[in-house]
Amino acid sequence: MYHGKLMQRVELAAILGVLLIGLTASEHSWPLRAQEDVMKTEWRKWGGPNGDFTVDSPPLANTWPPDGPPEIWSRSLGAGHSAILAGDGRLFTMYRVAHGQGGSGPFEPEESVIAIDAVTGETIWEHTYQSKVQDFGQGAGPHSTPLLVNGRLFTIGTNKELFVFDPATGEVLWSRNLVSDFDAPPLLIRSMIKPGYGGSPLPYKDTIIIQVGGPGQAVMALRQDDGSVVWQSGYFMVSHSPAGLIMVDNELQLVVFAGQAVHGLNPDTGEILWAHAHDAGNDFNFQVPMWGDDNVLFMSSGYIGGSRAIKLTRDGDTTTTNELWYDPRLRFTFLNPLRLGDFIYGTSGQSATAIMTATHIATGETAWRARGFSRANMLYADGKAFVLQEDGTLSMVTLSPTGINTLGETELFDTTSWTVPTLVGSTLYARDREQLVALDLGSQ
């Protein structure tokens, strides 16, 4: 199953325990370095500390042993595709019990939110709730990634069950059901496959912002401390995509990659500022569009959606969009690419094979293509990209406009891997549909 230099758990826990003496579950209890530095490296939301799957790290190894990077610990974990949050010495994620091999059904009609000790991999607390089984033929929910902010853990389940926890104890602070409380549609309307909710909450000031669905409430902002509605907006089709924040000519805007278009909103009021059509045909938009200092916004969908880049410009209170290019063949589906400088890197394809590509964001021109990959999630640290392919292969590569260079590769999992890994310091946390593993990527 896993290949790597196995380390004794007891020895490792002792070593890391010395390094983490004095660490408690409090959000402000980091004795080793300033809280600001911790926030730059912890993984408390979708996309990591920067929201774009790039993270600051210490120097990491440039090569791996033949059997891969050393394994710190591994443990069983049920099905689901929620990414792994890391904060205050703990990991947080979600799963559903699956009784079939490789995370296949039959599935239990309930889901769990779990807090795990980052050093040992042991369970600290767990909360389980009833959750209807949906169309899980392509993979079971939960799909949404939690959010850890202001001393609270926010989670959204397959059937739009919103829970808010004390991350130290697992106590439920408040909860909402987006379907019964707001009359939101339980599933995507146009999708042929209806696996359940997939978007992740976005923190903004004292609110969380989420796609909900329903007339006048495509997007909602809820107060973090009690779930009260701050604003609701939009009559458009929703998607699985988390919302994002961008700075357009010194104005902060909320970006919502919805079912048929990408929309810009005022994050304080929900006022819709602009929209640009991008219809994947089935509301299967999954990613936060990528933004840069060049005011170019990149978005991509699988199936019939393709990729496009638009330029945003403000003139007074008006924001205009100008489409730079559209490529129907460049399709990053539900797994995340990276924006590094002026280029987008990712695996384009909709089947077991895919092509790693480098695309110039301003022109849409392809710099290069490389075969030998299945569809993959990626993160970037220390000048290297860590690529977890859906077939379970983990690769360490360098990416540049001139090409890709593989530094290391290991067969990490033997079931489908659709969850982006998490990197904290030099420890990589990764999961498939059965297991969660911690790897040491530090310089050897």
N, C-alpha and C positions, 0 to 999 in steps of 0.2 A: 504493500500500500504506500508507505512512505519510505523514502530513501534519504539517508543523511547520517552523519556521524552522531550516534545516539549519546546523550549525556545523562548521567544519573540525576534523577529529579531531586534527590535529597541534597546532593552536592550543589546543584545549580540554585536551589532555593536558598541554601545557606549563603552562597556568594551574593545573590541578588538581595537577600534579606539584609546583609550588611550595608549594601548601597542604599537601601530604602528605609533605614532606621528612622523612626519618627514619622513615617508617612501614615496618615489617617485618612478616613473617608471624607473629611471636610474638603470643600472646594478650595479653601485657602490655606492648606496645610502642607505645603511643599517646602521642606527645609533645605533642599539641595541647591535650588536656584530660584530666581525671582519668578513670581507667578506669570509675568508677561512672557518670559522665555518659555515657560511650560506651555502656555496657550499656543505658542508658535509651533510646537511639535506634537501636542496631543491631537487626537483625532475625534473631535466632539460633534461632528456634523457630516452630512453627505459631502463628499469631495475633500474631506480633510480640513486642516487649519486654514488653507487659502481658498477652499471651495473649488479647486481646479485639479485635484489629485497630484499636486506638487507639495513637497514637505521639506523643511530643513532637517538635516540629520548630521550626526558625526560622520567621519570618514567610514565608508563601507568597503568591504572586500572587493577587489577588482577581479578576482577569480574564485571559483568554487572547487572543492575537492570533487573527485569523480562521482561520489555518491551524493553530491549536492551540499548545500549549506547545513551546518549542524542543527539538529532538531533540539529544541529546549523542552517542549512537552507536546503531547497531543491528547485529545479526548474525543469521545463521541458527541455528536450534536445532530439534532433532527434536521428534516428538510426545511427549505426556505432559502431566500436569497438576500435577506437583510445584511447589509455590510456591518462591520464590527466597529463600534465606538470604543475609544480608549481615553480614560480620564481618571485621575486620582487613584492610580494603581489598580483600576478595574477595567474590565471589558464588558460591553453591553451589546446584546444582539437579540434576535427573535428567531423562533423556529416552530415547526409542527412535527409531531411524531408521524413517521412513515413506516409502514410495516413491510414494504417491498424492498428488494435489493436495489441499491443505488439511489435511494431516496424516492422510490416509486410507491404508488398506492398499494393497498388501501391506506387512507389517511384518517387520523383522528379528527373529530369535529371540534377541535380546540387548538389554541395557539399558546405559546409561552414567551414571556420576556424574561431574560436571564442576565444576571450579573455574575461575572467570573473573575476570580483572582488572576491578575495579569502575570504574576510570578509563577504560580503553581498550576493554573488551569482548573482549579477546583471551583465548584459552584458556591457563591456567597448567598444569593437569594434567587427566587424564581416566582413568577406570577403567571398563572394559567387561567385562561378565560375561554368561554364557548365561542366558536367561530366556524361558521358554515363552510363546508368543503365546496369549492367552485370548480371551474374547468382547469384541472391541474395536470392535463395530459402532457403539457410541455414543462411542467415543474410546479411544485406546490408553493403557495404563499405561506407565510408572509413575505412580501416583496419590498415593503417600505423600510428605509433605514431610520433608526431613532435619532433623536437630537438631545444633546446634553448641554444645558445652558442655565445659568443663574440658579444652580442648586436643584435643578429639576431634570428629569428624564422624560421626554415626550416620545410616544410610540403610536403608530397607526397600523391597525391590523388589516387583514384581507378584506373584511366587510365594513371598513371605515369605522372600526372601533378605536377611538382615541383615548389613551390612558396617559396620565401624568403621575410619575412616581418620585418619591424621595430616593435618590440613587444610592444612599447609604443603607437604607433599611428595606426598600421595596414597598413601603407603604404607598397606597394609592392616594394621591392628594386631591385629584378630581378627574372626572372622565366625561366624555361626550360620545354619543353615537351619531355620526354625521347623517345617517339615513333616518333614524327615528327622531332625532332632535331638529334637523333642518330639512327633512324631506328630500335629501339628496338622492339621486339615482344610485342604486347599490353597485352597479357595474357600468363600465363604458358602454355607450349606446350603440356605436357603429362597429365595434370590434367583433370579429367572428370568434376569436378566442377570448374568453372572459375569465381571467385568472384571479381578479380582485385588485384592490387598490395597490398602487405602486409608488406614488409620490411621497417625498419626505418633507417634513416641516422645515421652514426657513425661519431663523430668529431675526427679528427686527425690533429694536428698542425693547419695549416690554410686551411685545406680541410674538405670536408665531403666525406665519402666512402659509396657507395651504390651498391647493385646488380641491374644491368640494363638489360643485356641480349643482345644476338647478337654475331656474329663472332668476336672474339678477344676483346670483351667488356662485358664479363659476369659481371665484377666488374669494377667500375670507381671511380676515385677520382676527385672531382670538387673543384675549388677554392671557398672558402666561400664568398669572397667579390664580385665575378662577374660571377661565374658558369663556368669559363673556365676549360678545361680538363687538369689535371695535368698528369694523366696516365690512361690507360685502359688495361685490361688484362683478359685472360681466354676464352676458347672455350667450357665451360661446361654449362649444364643446370642450370638455376637459380631456386630459391625458394622464399618463403616468409620470410626467416630468415634475421634479421639484422646481420651485421658483428660485430666481437668482437676483442679485443686485449688481447694477453697473453704474458707473459715473459717466454721464453724457455731457460733455462741455460744462463741467462743474455742477451738474444737477444729478442727484441720486435717483435712479429709476429702478422699478421692479420689473423683471423680465419673466413672463409666463409663456412657456412653450406649450400651447394648448393643442386641441385636437386638429384644428384646421388652419391655424395661424400662430405667429409669435406676437405677443402683445407687450406693450410698455405701459406701466401704471405708476401712479404716485403711491409710494409705499405707506404714506401717512394717511391717505384718504381713500385709496382705491380708484381714483379717477383714471380713466383710460386715456393715455396720452397719444398712442399710436398703435397701429397694427400692420403686419405684413403677412400675406398669405403664404402658408406652407402646409399642404394637406397630404398626409401620409395615406389617406383613404380609409383608415381604420382607427384613427385616434391613437395609434401606437407611436407616440413621441415620448422618449424616455429621458433625454439628457437636458441638462442646463446648457443653453447656448453659450458658446465661448466668446469672450470679450477681450479686447486689448486696448492699449493706449492709442491705437490708430483709429478708434471709434468704429471698428469693423466687428460685426456680430456674425458668428458662424453657427449654423444649425444643421443637423443631419438626422435622417430617419431611414429605416429599412424599408423593404418591400417596394412600394411605388414612390416613396417620398424623396429619396436622394438627398443631396446636400446643396446649400446655398449660403452665400455671404451677402450681407447688406451693410451699407454705411449709414450711420445715424448722425444727423446734424441738427443742432438747435438754432433757432432764430427767434429770439424773445421767448415766448411761452410755447412755441410750436416746435415739435420734433418731426423731422421728415426722414423717410427711409429711401435709400437708393440701392437697388439690387445691383451688385457687382458681377455675380455669376451664379449659375445654377448647373449642377451636374447630376443627372438622374441615376448615373451608374455608381456614384460614390455613396455607399450606404453603410453607416456605422450601427445600424439597428439599435440594440439595447445595451451594448457594451461600450465602455467609454474610451474615446481617443484622448490625446494630449495636445494642447497648444503650447509649443515651445518656440518663442520668437515669432517669426513670420510664417511658421509652418504648422500644419495639423498632421499628426502622426496617428495612425490607427489601422485596425484590421477591417477592411471593407469586404462584406460578403454576407450571405444569408444561409449558407449550408455548412457542412462539416469542414470544408476548406475555405480559406479566406486569403486575401492578399494584404500584406502590410504596405501601407502607402505613405508617401510624404506629399502634401498638397500645399501649394503657396496660397495663403489665405486671401490675399488681395486680388489674385488673378484666377485662381482655380486651377492653375497649371500643375500637372503632376511632375514632381522632381524625380521620383523613382517608385518602383514597385518591387516587392520581394515575396516570393512564394515560400511555402513550408510552414504556414501558420494556420491554426484554426482561429475562429473568432476569439477575441481576447479583451480582458480588462487590463488597464495599465496604471501605474503610478510612477512618479519621477522624484529621485532624490540623489544627491551627491553626483550629479552629472550622468546618472544612469537611469534607464527605464526598467521597471520590473513588470514583466508581462505574464499574466496568468491566463493561459488559453483554456477554452471550455473543455478540452480533452484532458485537463489536469496537468499539463506541462507548464512549469514555471521557468521563465528565461530572464536573464539579466543581459541587457543590450545597451549599446550607445546608439543614439539617433542624431543625425545631422542632415542638412539639405543634400549632402552627397551620398548618403547611404546608411546602412545599418550594420552593426558589428556585434555578433553574439559573444559575450564574455563567459557565460555559464548557462547551464540548462540542466533541469532535473525533472523526472516524472514524479510530481508531488502527489497527485490524486488519481484515483482510477474510476471516479464517477464525474458526472457533469459539474463543471465549476463555472458558475455565472456570477459570482460575487467578487467585487474588487477587493484586493487585499488592503490591509492597514499597516502602516509603518510608524512606529513610535521609537525614537532613538535609533538603535540598530536592530530592533526586534520586529520581524514581519509576522503579522497574524493573518492567516488565510483559512477559508472554509470551502467545502464543497457541500453536497447534500447529505453527508453522513458524518463528517469529521471537522474539527477545528484544530489547527496546528500553529505552534509558535516556532519560528526559525531565527537563528542568530546570523544576521548579515554583516556583522562587524568585521573590521580588519583583523585578519588572523596573524 
